Amino acid sequence: MARAYITEKQVSREFWFFAVRHAVIMLNQIPGRLSKRLTTPFELVHGTKPDNSTWFELFSVGYFDHTTENSSSKSNTEAQTLAGIAVGRDEKSNTIRFYNPLTKAYYSPPVFKLDEGRLPASHFPNRITFDGGLVCGLRSNNTDPAPEPFPPGTRVNVLVNGEHKCGTIQSIPLPPSPVLEDSAIVNPDGTIDTEESSVYTVLLDDNTTTELTFQDLLSPSVDLPTIDPTAPSTVWAGIPSRYLHQDAKITLEHDGTYHKGYLNYSPDAGFEFVVRRNARSKKIDFKVPLPNFSRTWTTLLAEESLLFGHTTVSSFLRPGSYNNAPSANHVSAKNLINPCPPSLTKALHPANPDRHVWLESYKEEKGGLERLDVYERISKKQYLHLKRTGRIGKALHSMCVLVIKPDKDGNPVRAKSRIVVLGNFEDRYYTKSQRYAPVLKYSSLRLLCSKAVGDKRILQQGDCKNAFCHARLPDDELTVVRPPVGDPEYNNDTYWLLNKTLYGVRRSPHHWCNMFTTALKEMGLSPSLHDPCLFPGVVQQPSGTTIQASQQPSSNSPLGNTVDTTSISLPAPPAEVHVGIYVDDFVFYSTDPAQEKLFMDTLKTKVVVDFMGPVDWFLGTAFTWKRHEDGHLSVLLSQSAFTEYTAHRFAVDRIKPVPHMTPYRSGIPIDSIPNPPKDDPDQKRRTKIYQSIVGCINWLATCTRPDISPCLTFLASYNQCPSHGHYQAALHALKYLYSTADYGISYHSNASNTIQAFNHFPAHHDKEAYDDATPPSPGDVQ
């Protein structure tokens, strides 16, 4: 029974204790007859019948509240729940006891929710690995024994009394050891009977047992019947029939998207994932072959490419695309156990299990500042001398901001530390123009993307490392800061005299923008009149190189292949490079790969930069590129991660998505909803939530979801005083966005259709449909 628990839930052998203990508890509750009385061992000992309402599936995944961490309360931005593996009952409270492989701690929550259909390996893929089930044996010495070739549960074909029979291995012989010689069978001549001490017990299919040696199992008779590999008992062997069977509902990740379909097997095609309307439908929309499925289904579950049932997969469970490989040097956040700590002191505390990760992250940040010569260390005496001379003001405090950066699917990918100066305490005054730094418009990003697809080129992405730490501070802006609290230098009376700008200093964005744009201008690029952060142009060749003219044969010459010395063709002008910058991130492309290479090589000589290949995640937008077989290129811009996060924030993700719904409720126009009463006590709270929802919808409509813009126009007009009906309309629009989270803007290099616009005049009496205009009369409509 214990072996079945481990095999059924695909957990590792380290859970053997819980499996055996739970098996003993359940065996004590199995009824039997004692003196013609039906009872259980549990009832005989405790004098009461067992309560079957306390039964549960061992090793199920459970979820429970966890609002404290290291005896301190979590903030509102941190996760308030935790997941664990049910390993038994708590002896004190009789609640279920959970084990979390990430924190390696046990929890006994008073309230919990079990997901008995989910395997622990699918929730903790990096921590739980199925290693073949539970096999019991003894070790003869300190050397690990060789793997057992016929572990218990192995199906074998054997020859018994001249008859071929099938059976299952029940027990295996103990490894040879001098310790076991006393219990071995000794012959009259004093030798050990090794044959009797090294036999396998096989349970035959006719419920009889037999004992065979290793040689009998290894070298069966040549007359043994062969096993038909296409037989159902062989094909489905080792696959849990409870979840995976013919026409079982499964969800499979294919081409970066989860699809709901059915598991199908046929002798000709083998295992396949088929998508059809329902299990009885004969029309197949598409299918995906699943080779070696009987051996790879556990891997698919662990990688979360295969899920049981038809479920809606959150983007936080979605596997990354091919562009998610790490492309820059940073500290990975994939192995973090706890949420992001609120301060550097708590992050570097010896009791923090993630201390080594955050220590590496802080060393990366501080080491980058030292390599760039951002500051020089001075003593307290030197600081006081500079302050008395009037060259500097009061030393500013600094802090270390810790953040876990996600990828485009919301999964943690980077543990980042950033040393920031508390510039709000700076005593110098600057006007807005002295602090202003523009950023790339989102419309310019779409323009770049559209132009790149039209030229059949993929946008490339780059990131300037420690961007605000490159520009030098003017002599009249000298600044001294204290190291952040938690830094070893904080208690040593050490001060930092800034040589260059640093994050948090008021004029740092302005200095960085001037420096970066100047570098681009020196390369031959010029800012666009439409957007000062959009730079087209031709990268200037290094000094000393010239473009030489080439002589080519004249195709119209009557002499055939002779060279026409009077016709000299000059090479085509070099292609332009188009660059869009957003603070320290930028995207670029050129129709000529050589120009892209020249741009990257030239920019590396001016700033410290990482080039990350094709753009995959930029300004909160996921870019999905696809090169078609006909040579054309397409890209999809979507914000599914932000949409699902917003739906979860306002508790809309609990509904079942309806792919074909609209943002409007049938028969309830938004502009016909009555206004709230003046004495509504819930007005203030509702207005705040309503404005947050409309703001999130506005961001989506501005970027990648223009389909929601008409609905947003109506919703935004009631921002100051929404009624309960308006609030429900906003939630309905959010449900529409959640149901169509994968929607976005798509560009295709083969799209030649012109934009079509349709104009419709509302009814003559519907004056609210017009804004600051007089509705036309029926006779004016042509």
Secondary structure, DSSP 8 states (H G I E B T S, - for coil): -HHHHHHHHT--GGGHHHHHHHHHHHHTTS-EEETTEEE-HHHHHHSS---GGG---TT-EEEEE--EETTEE--TTS--EEEEEEEEE-TTT-SEEEEETTTTEEE--SSEEEETTS-HHHHSTTT----S-------SSSS-----SS-TT-EEEEEETTEEEEEEEEE------GGGGGGS-B-TTS-B-HHHHSEEEEEETTS-EEEEEHHHHHS--TTS----TTSHHHHTTTS-TTTSSTT-EEEEEETTEEEEEEEEEETTTEEEEEEESSTT---EEEEEE-TTHHHHHHHHHHTTSEEESS----GGGS---GGGS--S-----TT--S---SSHHHHT-TT-TTHHHHHHHHHHHHHHHHHTT-EEEEEHHHHHHHHHTTSS-S-B-EEEEEEEEE-TTS-EEEEEEEEEE-GGG------HHHH------HHHHHHHHHHHHHTT---EEEEETTGGGSSB--GGG--EE---TTSTTGGGTEEEEESB--TT-TTHHHHHHHHHHHHHHHTTB---SS-TTEEEE-----TT-----EEEE-TT-TTSSSEEEEEEE-------EEEEEETTEEEEEESSHHHHHHHHHHHHTTS-EEEEEE--EETTEEEEEEE-TTS-EEEEEE-HHHHHHHHHHTT-TTS---TT--SS-TT--GGGS----TT-TTHHHHHHHHHHHHHHHHHHHHHT-GGGHHHHHHHHTTSSS--HHHHHHHHHHHHHHHHTTT-EEEEETT-------------TT-GGGSSSS----GGG--
